[in-house]
């Protein structure tokens, strides 16, 4: 556990978890959804499970994390098809 684990990266996960659960992040998501009319920008699906996707990666471009122009609304299925979804972006 912790620093003895071979995958330890110096507490980055804790910081990431705090930021993704922050009020600022939730406000960013809400603004992206509202701007896109709660509609997937790839397939046009409305309702269901929608997610806010960062156009410039969360990890490599921290200066754009909460910039509304750096996000777009995608349904879960379309988001999973992006090249930077989940672990693929690391």
C-alpha positions as CSV (number, residue, x, y, z in Angstrom):
1,X,0.0,0.0,0.0
2,X,1.0,3.6,-0.5
3,X,4.6,4.4,-1.3
4,X,5.5,0.7,-1.1
5,X,3.3,-0.2,-4.0
6,X,5.1,-0.4,-7.4
7,X,2.3,1.7,-9.0
8,X,2.7,4.5,-6.4
9,X,2.9,7.9,-8.1
10,X,3.3,10.2,-5.1
11,X,-0.3,10.7,-4.1
12,X,-1.5,11.9,-7.6
13,X,-4.7,9.8,-7.3
14,X,-5.8,11.6,-4.1
15,X,-5.3,15.0,-5.8
16,X,-7.2,13.8,-8.9
17,X,-10.0,12.5,-6.8
18,X,-10.4,15.8,-5.0
19,X,-10.4,17.9,-8.2
20,X,-12.9,15.6,-9.9
21,X,-15.3,15.9,-6.9
22,X,-14.9,19.6,-6.5
23,X,-17.6,22.2,-7.0
24,X,-15.6,23.8,-9.8
25,X,-15.6,20.5,-11.8
26,X,-19.3,19.9,-11.2
27,X,-20.1,23.5,-12.4
28,X,-17.9,22.9,-15.5
29,X,-19.8,19.7,-16.4
30,X,-23.1,21.4,-15.9
31,X,-22.1,24.3,-18.2
32,X,-20.9,21.9,-20.9
33,X,-24.1,19.9,-20.7
34,X,-26.3,23.0,-20.9
35,X,-24.3,24.5,-23.8
36,X,-24.7,21.2,-25.7
37,X,-28.4,21.0,-24.8
38,X,-27.8,17.7,-23.0
39,X,-27.2,16.0,-26.3
40,X,-24.3,13.7,-27.4
41,X,-22.3,15.7,-29.9
42,X,-21.3,12.5,-31.8
43,X,-24.5,10.5,-32.2
44,X,-27.2,13.0,-31.2
45,X,-28.6,10.9,-28.4
46,X,-30.5,12.8,-25.7
47,X,-31.0,11.7,-22.1
48,X,-29.6,8.5,-20.7
49,X,-26.0,8.5,-19.4
50,X,-24.2,11.6,-20.7
51,X,-20.6,12.5,-19.8
52,X,-18.5,15.6,-20.3
53,X,-15.4,14.9,-22.3
54,X,-12.2,17.0,-22.2
55,X,-11.0,17.8,-25.7
56,X,-7.5,18.6,-24.4
57,X,-6.6,15.9,-21.9
58,X,-7.1,16.4,-18.1
59,X,-3.6,15.2,-17.4
60,X,-1.6,17.0,-20.0
61,X,-3.4,20.3,-20.1
62,X,-4.3,21.2,-16.5
63,X,-4.8,24.9,-17.5
64,X,-7.8,23.9,-19.6
65,X,-9.5,21.6,-17.0
66,X,-12.3,24.0,-16.2
67,X,-12.5,25.8,-19.6
68,X,-16.0,25.2,-21.0
69,X,-14.7,25.4,-24.6
70,X,-12.5,22.4,-23.8
71,X,-15.4,20.1,-23.2
72,X,-18.2,18.4,-25.1
73,X,-21.1,16.3,-24.2
74,X,-21.0,12.6,-25.2
75,X,-23.1,9.6,-24.3
76,X,-21.4,6.8,-22.5
77,X,-21.1,4.7,-25.6
78,X,-19.5,7.5,-27.7
79,X,-17.2,8.5,-24.9
80,X,-15.8,5.0,-24.6
81,X,-14.8,5.2,-28.3
82,X,-12.6,8.2,-27.8
83,X,-8.8,7.5,-27.9
84,X,-8.2,9.1,-24.5
85,X,-11.1,7.4,-22.5
86,X,-10.1,5.9,-19.1
87,X,-6.8,4.2,-19.0
88,X,-6.1,4.7,-22.7
89,X,-5.3,8.3,-22.0
90,X,-2.4,7.5,-19.6
